[in-house]
Structure formats: structure tokens, C-alpha cells
Amino acid sequence: MKDIVSLPVLVLIRFYQVVFSPFFSVIFGANCRYEVTCSQFAEKAVRRNGAIRALPQILLRLLSCNPWFTFRGEVKREGIYGK
């Protein structure tokens, strides 16, 4: 973790993964646009870059997760998945 803000953000992400994500999958079906889900992406981004630096990447990913978003590239960046 990179900063003190990361821990509460990671707790919120994990809470979403355990409580809300299964509920949404049952209601709306499991039809994620990306192979790594947005919550998994967010968790990795926060762990690698810290919550503050990861926020723009997470927001772009979440905004791209709808049928009206026109960005046609993959949102993953160097440093999140690492090499």
C-alpha cells in the first residue's frame, strides 16, 4: 500500500466484491465488458499505485463500463499489472 487512504479504499472495494457484486450478477447477469472486472482492476491499481494515483484510472475504467462510452481502447496501463 502506498498511502494511508489505501486501506479504507481497499476495504470498500472488498465489501463491494463480497456483498454487492454477487447480488448484481443475479439481477443483471454476469456480463462484464472486461476480463478483469472493474473491482479487481481497482484493487490492483490501489495496491500498486496508492488510492490517490489510482483514482483517475479507476474512474476511467468505470466510465467505460457502459454501452454509451465511446473510448475504444483498453484502459489498463503500465504499472497496474506490471511487467
C-alpha positions as CSV (number, residue, x, y, z in Angstrom):
1,M,0.0,0.0,0.0
2,K,1.2,3.4,-0.9
3,D,-0.6,5.7,1.5
4,I,-2.9,5.8,4.5
5,V,-6.0,6.3,2.3
6,S,-5.4,2.9,0.6
7,L,-6.6,0.7,3.4
8,P,-10.2,2.2,3.7
9,V,-10.5,2.2,-0.1
10,L,-9.4,-1.5,-0.3
11,V,-12.0,-2.3,2.5
12,L,-14.7,-0.6,0.5
13,I,-13.7,-2.4,-2.7
14,R,-13.7,-5.8,-0.9
15,F,-17.1,-5.0,0.7
16,Y,-18.5,-4.3,-2.8
17,Q,-17.0,-7.6,-4.2
18,V,-18.5,-9.7,-1.4
19,V,-21.9,-8.0,-0.8
20,F,-23.0,-6.1,-3.9
21,S,-21.3,-7.9,-6.9
22,P,-23.0,-11.3,-6.4
23,F,-26.3,-9.5,-6.0
24,F,-25.8,-7.5,-9.2
25,S,-24.8,-10.7,-11.0
26,V,-28.0,-12.4,-10.1
27,I,-30.2,-9.4,-11.0
28,F,-28.4,-8.2,-14.2
29,G,-26.5,-11.3,-15.2
30,A,-22.7,-11.6,-15.3
31,N,-21.9,-9.6,-18.5
32,C,-18.8,-7.6,-17.7
33,R,-17.1,-6.0,-20.6
34,Y,-13.6,-6.7,-19.3
35,E,-11.9,-10.0,-18.4
36,V,-10.6,-8.5,-15.2
37,T,-13.6,-6.9,-13.5
38,C,-13.7,-3.3,-12.6
39,S,-13.4,-4.1,-8.8
40,Q,-10.4,-6.4,-9.4
41,F,-8.8,-3.7,-11.6
42,A,-9.5,-1.1,-8.8
43,E,-8.0,-3.3,-6.1
44,K,-4.8,-3.9,-8.2
45,A,-4.5,-0.2,-9.1
46,V,-4.8,0.9,-5.4
47,R,-2.3,-1.8,-4.2
48,R,0.3,-0.8,-6.9
49,N,-0.2,3.0,-7.1
50,G,-2.0,4.1,-4.0
51,A,-5.5,5.3,-3.8
52,I,-4.8,8.9,-4.9
53,R,-2.9,8.0,-8.0
54,A,-5.2,5.1,-8.9
55,L,-8.4,7.2,-8.7
56,P,-8.3,8.6,-12.3
57,Q,-7.6,5.2,-13.7
58,I,-10.4,3.6,-11.8
59,L,-12.9,6.4,-12.8
60,L,-12.0,6.0,-16.5
61,R,-12.5,2.2,-16.2
62,L,-15.9,2.6,-14.5
63,L,-17.0,5.2,-17.1
64,S,-16.0,2.9,-19.9
65,C,-18.2,0.1,-18.5
66,N,-21.4,1.1,-20.2
67,P,-22.7,0.8,-23.8
68,W,-22.6,4.6,-24.4
69,F,-18.9,5.2,-23.7
70,T,-17.0,5.9,-27.0
71,F,-13.4,5.1,-25.9
72,R,-12.4,2.0,-27.9
73,G,-9.1,1.2,-26.2
74,E,-8.3,-1.0,-23.2
75,V,-8.0,1.1,-20.1
76,K,-5.2,-0.9,-18.5
77,R,-2.0,1.0,-18.0
78,E,1.6,0.1,-17.4
79,G,2.3,-0.1,-13.7
80,I,-1.1,-1.5,-12.7
81,Y,-0.4,-5.0,-14.0
82,G,3.4,-4.5,-14.1
83,K,5.9,-6.4,-16.1
